[in-house]
């Protein structure tokens, strides 16, 4: 059996296992329907039932938003099973070592002072009014703009439009619709929190192979099943994102809900992991490994011909190593690492390694602050570098960086993150001097 056939068989087995486990396991533990259980044992509706669910990172609770949980507007919507929330982000990034280059010579984000903003309005509907217990409709928008479009092009799209369903006493989860799949898998956000992730470092490899991301969702179905031990299996089938630039994809799908753009095929994801939350005297741990396979034809960097079979294999681990406060078990020091690989003949970036250490709530009196140090190494495809050299261009063989950042919880629903990154090889081509990048980022939750 060839390797390609083997990894496709593994992915199909993972997805089929999930599909068969959902009804059988849920039925074994919960033989009656969700509606019958809800009628016999009605649960008090909580506003947190309408927060983000089933993702690889968590939003702040609604108590940590500017509107809070007791505003007349929010309570009025909740009586009808609705919730409206908005997140707003802004960023400023600048290289502190060199003067800004002319606009037509810019090759990476901080080479000139960079500013950006995004606004993410979300409407969530609890569908129990329609007899669909444990079911939500989630509609997200994305509005964004920046001073350098290659880093963040202007967009106003539907970034998510999906149904979410819980099964088997919340052991199983299903999402169906238009999804940004990067937010459902892998766990790229350091610390697993939307508001407190490290800055200046990210892994681009999953996006190279077609994983969807905001503001470009894709039709997808995701399935997850978890056990009491913390073990879980998760899989997805997604229409692959378009190979090439984000700007070109937005031009072809400006609203974000085109079902099957020409040339895009099927992307499959399978992930297995163990995730245990922190508790008094018990340290948090999250280990996961996965595989992404995409049969969309890509242009080979070696031959220039179209070739399918792009993939990304990944392995990540995060572990709490110190818990100074039993009354706040999530507080403490964590360490983690990541490793990712893609085919060097189909993708410019071919390897990614990351090591990280972070401290959740470094000060007892500031439980929502977050500090981190992240080191990364990204290797460049030799096939791509040979073509650059043949054209007489200069290049960096790899990019490595170290980033220190601190996120301050300024007020309810308001965060400010400050970071400093030293980057060797900030641009693939042309080769440019190393950069010391300052980043300031705000996140506001309404």
C-alpha positions in Angstrom: 0.0 0.0 0.0 1.4 3.4 -1.0 1.8 6.2 1.6 -0.8 8.3 -0.2 -3.3 5.5 0.0 -2.4 4.8 3.6 -2.9 8.4 4.9 -6.2 8.7 2.9 -7.4 5.4 4.5 -6.5 6.7 8.0 -8.4 9.9 7.4 -11.5 8.0 6.1 -11.3 5.6 9.0 -11.2 8.5 11.5 -14.2 10.2 10.0 -16.2 6.9 9.7 -15.3 6.1 13.3 -16.7 9.4 14.4 -19.8 9.0 12.4 -20.5 5.5 13.9 -19.6 6.6 17.4 -21.9 9.5 17.6 -25.2 7.7 17.5 -24.1 4.5 19.2 -22.3 6.0 22.1 -24.8 8.8 22.6 -27.6 6.3 22.4 -26.0 4.0 24.9 -25.6 6.7 27.5 -28.7 8.7 26.6 -31.3 6.4 25.1 -34.0 9.0 25.1 -34.1 11.9 22.7 -32.7 15.3 23.6 -36.1 16.8 23.5 -37.5 14.3 26.0 -34.7 14.8 28.4 -35.1 18.6 28.1 -38.8 18.3 29.0 -38.2 16.0 32.0 -35.1 17.9 33.2 -35.2 21.4 31.9 -31.9 23.2 32.1 -31.8 26.9 33.1 -30.9 28.9 30.1 -27.5 30.6 30.6 -26.2 33.3 28.5 -22.9 31.3 28.3 -24.9 28.7 26.4 -24.7 31.1 23.5 -20.9 31.7 23.7 -18.5 30.2 21.2 -18.6 26.4 21.4 -16.6 23.5 19.8 -13.6 25.7 18.8 -9.9 25.2 19.5 -9.8 28.5 21.5 -12.3 30.1 23.9 -13.8 33.6 23.9 -14.0 35.5 27.2 -17.1 34.9 29.2 -19.9 37.5 28.7 -19.1 38.8 32.2 -15.9 40.0 30.6 -17.5 42.1 27.9 -18.3 45.8 27.8 -22.0 45.2 27.6 -21.8 42.5 30.4 -24.7 40.1 31.0 -27.2 42.4 32.6 -27.7 45.1 30.0 -31.4 45.5 28.9 -30.4 45.0 25.3 -28.7 41.7 26.0 -31.4 40.4 28.4 -34.1 41.3 25.9 -32.4 39.3 23.1 -31.8 36.4 25.5 -35.5 36.0 26.3 -35.9 35.2 22.6 -33.0 32.8 22.5 -30.8 35.3 20.7 -27.4 36.9 21.4 -25.5 39.5 19.6 -21.9 40.2 20.3 -19.0 41.9 18.6 -15.2 41.7 18.8 -13.0 44.5 17.5 -9.2 44.2 17.0 -6.6 46.7 16.1 -2.8 46.3 15.6 0.3 48.5 15.0 3.5 46.8 13.9 6.9 48.4 13.2 10.5 47.3 12.7 12.6 49.2 15.2 16.1 48.5 13.6 15.8 50.1 10.2 14.1 53.1 8.6 11.0 52.4 6.6 11.6 51.3 3.0 9.8 52.9 0.1 6.3 51.5 -0.4 7.1 49.7 -3.7 10.0 47.9 -1.9 8.1 46.5 1.0 8.3 42.7 1.3 7.1 42.0 4.9 4.6 43.5 7.3 6.8 45.6 9.7 9.2 46.9 7.0 7.0 50.0 7.0 4.7 51.1 9.9 1.7 48.8 9.7 -1.8 49.4 11.0 -4.9 47.2 10.8 -8.3 46.7 12.2 -11.0 44.1 12.1 -14.6 44.0 13.4 -16.4 40.6 14.0 -20.1 40.9 14.6 -21.8 37.6 15.7 -25.4 36.6 16.0 -26.2 33.4 17.8 -29.6 31.8 18.0 -30.7 29.0 20.4 -33.0 26.8 18.3 -34.7 25.1 21.2 -37.7 27.4 20.3 -38.0 25.3 17.2 -37.7 22.0 19.1 -34.0 21.6 18.2 -32.5 21.0 21.6 -28.7 21.6 22.0 -28.7 23.3 18.6 -27.4 26.8 17.6 -27.3 28.9 14.5 -24.2 31.0 14.3 -23.7 33.9 11.9 -20.4 35.8 11.9 -19.3 38.7 9.8 -15.8 40.0 9.2 -14.9 43.6 8.3 -11.2 44.3 8.0 -8.7 46.8 6.5 -5.0 47.5 6.8 -2.3 49.8 5.5 -0.6 47.0 3.5 -3.1 44.7 1.7 -0.8 41.7 1.1 -0.8 41.2 4.9 -4.5 41.9 5.4 -6.6 42.9 2.3 -9.8 44.9 2.7 -12.8 42.7 3.1 -16.4 42.6 4.3 -17.6 39.0 4.3 -19.6 36.3 6.1 -16.8 34.6 8.0 -19.0 31.8 9.5 -22.5 30.6 8.9 -23.2 27.2 10.5 -25.4 25.0 12.7 -23.9 23.6 15.9 -25.4 20.5 17.5 -24.5 18.8 20.8 -25.2 15.1 21.2 -24.9 12.5 23.9 -24.8 14.9 26.9 -22.3 17.1 25.1 -19.9 14.3 24.4 -20.4 14.7 20.7 -20.4 17.9 18.6 -21.4 18.5 15.0 -20.9 21.7 12.9 -22.3 22.1 9.5 -22.1 25.1 7.2 -19.5 27.7 6.2 -16.6 27.5 8.6 -13.2 29.0 9.2 -11.7 25.5 9.9 -8.4 26.8 11.3 -10.3 27.9 14.4 -11.7 24.4 14.9 -8.5 22.4 14.8 -4.8 22.4 15.7 -5.0 25.1 18.5 -2.7 27.8 17.1 -3.6 30.3 19.8 -1.1 30.1 22.6 -2.9 29.4 25.8 -6.1 28.5 24.1 -7.7 31.9 24.5 -8.8 34.4 21.8 -7.8 37.4 24.0 -4.5 36.3 25.3 -2.5 34.6 22.5 1.1 35.3 21.9 1.9 37.8 19.2 4.4 37.9 16.3 4.6 34.2 15.7 2.3 31.9 13.7 2.4 28.8 11.6 1.5 29.4 8.0 1.8 25.8 6.8 -1.8 24.7 7.4 -3.0 27.6 5.3 -0.7 26.7 2.5 -2.5 23.4 2.1 -6.0 24.9 2.0 -7.3 25.2 5.5 -10.0 27.9 5.5 -9.6 31.0 7.7 -11.3 34.4 8.3 -12.4 36.2 6.2 -12.6 33.3 3.7 -14.8 30.5 5.1 -15.5 27.3 3.2 -18.4 24.7 3.2 -17.5 22.1 5.8 -18.7 19.5 8.2 -16.9 18.8 11.5 -17.5 16.0 13.9 -16.0 15.5 17.4 -16.4 12.9 20.1 -14.7 13.0 23.5 -14.4 10.5 26.4 -14.2 11.2 30.2 -10.5 10.5 30.1 -10.0 13.7 28.0 -9.3 11.6 24.8 -11.1 13.0 21.7 -11.3 12.3 18.0 -12.2 15.1 15.6 -12.5 15.1 11.8 -13.8 17.4 9.0 -14.5 17.5 5.3 -14.0 20.9 3.8 -14.1 22.4 0.4 -10.4 23.3 0.0 -9.4 27.0 0.0 -8.1 28.4 -3.2 -4.3 28.1 -3.8 -2.7 31.5 -4.2 -3.2 34.9 -2.7 -5.9 36.0 -0.3 -6.6 39.0 -2.4 -7.3 36.9 -5.5 -9.6 34.6 -3.4 -11.6 37.5 -2.1 -12.0 38.9 -5.6 -13.5 35.6 -6.7 -15.6 35.2 -3.5 -16.2 38.6 -2.1 -19.0 37.7 0.2 -17.5 34.4 1.5 -20.4 32.1 0.7 -19.6 30.7 -2.8 -20.0 27.0 -2.5 -17.7 25.5 -5.1 -15.3 27.9 -6.9 -13.7 26.4 -10.0 -10.7 24.3 -9.3 -11.1 23.8 -5.6 -11.4 20.2 -4.4 -11.8 18.3 -1.2 -9.8 18.8 2.0 -10.0 16.2 4.8 -8.7 16.7 8.4 -8.3 14.1 11.1 -7.1 15.0 14.6 -6.7 12.9 17.8 -5.8 14.3 21.1 -6.0 14.3 24.9 -7.2 17.5 26.6 -7.6 17.8 30.4 -8.5 21.1 32.0 -6.8 22.3 35.1 -8.3 21.5 38.5 -7.2 22.0 42.1 -4.1 19.8 42.4 -4.3 18.6 38.8 -2.3 20.2 36.0 -3.7 21.1 32.6 -2.5 19.2 29.5 -3.3 19.2 25.8 -1.7 16.8 23.3 -2.9 16.6 19.7 -1.8 15.3 16.4 -3.4 15.5 13.0 -3.2 15.3 9.3 -4.6 17.5 6.5 -5.0 16.1 3.0 -6.0 18.2 0.0 -6.5 16.8 -3.6 -6.7 20.2 -5.2 -4.0 20.5 -8.0 -1.1 22.8 -7.0 1.6 24.1 -9.3 4.8 22.0 -8.6 7.7 24.2 -7.5 10.0 21.5 -9.1 8.4 20.9 -12.5 5.9 23.8 -13.0 3.2 21.2 -13.7 -0.1 20.8 -11.8 0.1 18.1 -9.1 -2.3 17.0 -6.4 -1.5 15.4 -3.1 -0.8 18.4 -0.8 -0.8 17.6 2.9 0.2 18.9 6.3 1.1 16.7 9.3 1.2 18.4 12.7 2.0 17.5 16.3 1.5 19.9 19.2 1.7 19.6 23.0 1.0 22.0 25.9 1.4 21.2 29.6 1.0 23.1 32.8 4.1 22.7 34.9 3.3 24.9 37.9 0.1 25.7 39.7 0.6 28.3 42.4 -3.0 28.8 43.4 -5.5 26.0 44.0 -8.4 28.4 44.0 -7.5 29.5 40.5 -6.2 26.2 38.9 -5.7 27.7 35.4 -3.2 30.1 36.8 0.4 29.1 36.4 3.3 28.3 34.0 2.9 26.3 30.9 5.4 24.9 28.3 4.6 23.7 24.8 5.9 22.8 21.4 4.8 22.4 17.8 6.1 20.6 14.7 4.5 20.7 11.2 5.6 19.5 7.8 4.2 19.9 4.2 5.5 18.8 0.8 8.5 20.9 -0.3 7.7 20.6 -4.0 4.2 22.1 -3.5 4.6 24.7 -0.7 7.1 27.5 -0.2 7.3 27.0 3.6 8.1 23.4 4.2 8.8 22.9 8.0 7.7 24.7 11.1 9.0 24.2 14.7 7.9 26.1 17.7 8.8 26.1 21.4 6.8 28.2 23.9 6.6 29.0 27.6 3.8 31.1 29.0 2.4 32.3 32.3 -1.4 32.7 32.7 -2.1 35.3 35.4 1.5 36.0 36.4 0.2 38.3 39.2 -2.4 37.1 41.7 -4.2 40.4 41.6 -4.4 40.3 37.7 -6.1 37.0 36.9 -6.7 37.8 33.2 -3.2 38.9 32.2 -1.0 36.7 30.1 2.8 36.6 29.4 4.6 34.4 26.9 7.9 33.7 25.2 7.8 31.9 21.8 10.6 30.7 19.6 10.0 29.5 16.1 11.9 28.2 13.0 10.4 28.0 9.5 12.3 26.3 6.7 11.9 27.3 3.0 11.5 24.9 0.2 14.8 24.2 -1.7 12.8 23.7 -4.9 11.5 27.3 -4.6 14.9 28.7 -3.6 16.5 27.1 -6.7 14.1 28.9 -9.0 14.9 32.2 -7.2 18.6 31.6 -7.6 18.2 30.8 -11.3 16.4 34.1 -11.7 19.4 35.9 -10.0 17.4 36.8 -6.9 18.7 36.8 -3.3 16.9 34.8 -0.6 16.8 33.6 3.0 17.0 29.8 3.5 14.9 29.9 6.7 13.2 32.3 9.1 13.7 32.0 12.9 12.3 34.3 15.6 12.0 34.9 19.3 8.9 36.8 20.6 8.2 38.1 24.1 4.7 39.5 24.7 2.5 40.6 27.6 -1.3 41.0 27.4 -2.9 43.4 29.9 -6.5 43.1 30.9 -7.2 46.9 31.0 -10.9 46.8 31.8 -14.0 44.6 31.3 -13.8 43.3 27.8 -10.7 45.3 26.9 -7.2 43.9 26.3 -3.9 45.4 25.2 -1.0 43.2 24.1 2.6 44.4 23.7 5.2 42.3 22.0 8.8 42.4 20.8 10.1 40.0 18.1 13.6 39.4 16.8 13.2 37.9 13.3 16.1 36.5 11.3 15.0 36.2 7.7 11.7 38.2 7.8 11.4 37.9 4.0 12.0 34.9 1.7 13.1 37.0 -1.2 14.8 39.3 -1.5 17.1 38.7 1.4 16.8 41.6 3.9 18.4 42.4 7.3 17.0 40.9 10.5 14.2 42.8 12.2 13.3 43.8 15.7 9.6 44.2 15.5 7.4 46.0 18.0 3.7 45.1 18.1 0.8 46.7 19.9 -2.6 45.0 19.7 -6.0 45.8 21.2 -8.9 43.4 21.5 -12.3 44.7 22.6 -15.3 42.5 23.3 -18.8 43.9 23.4 
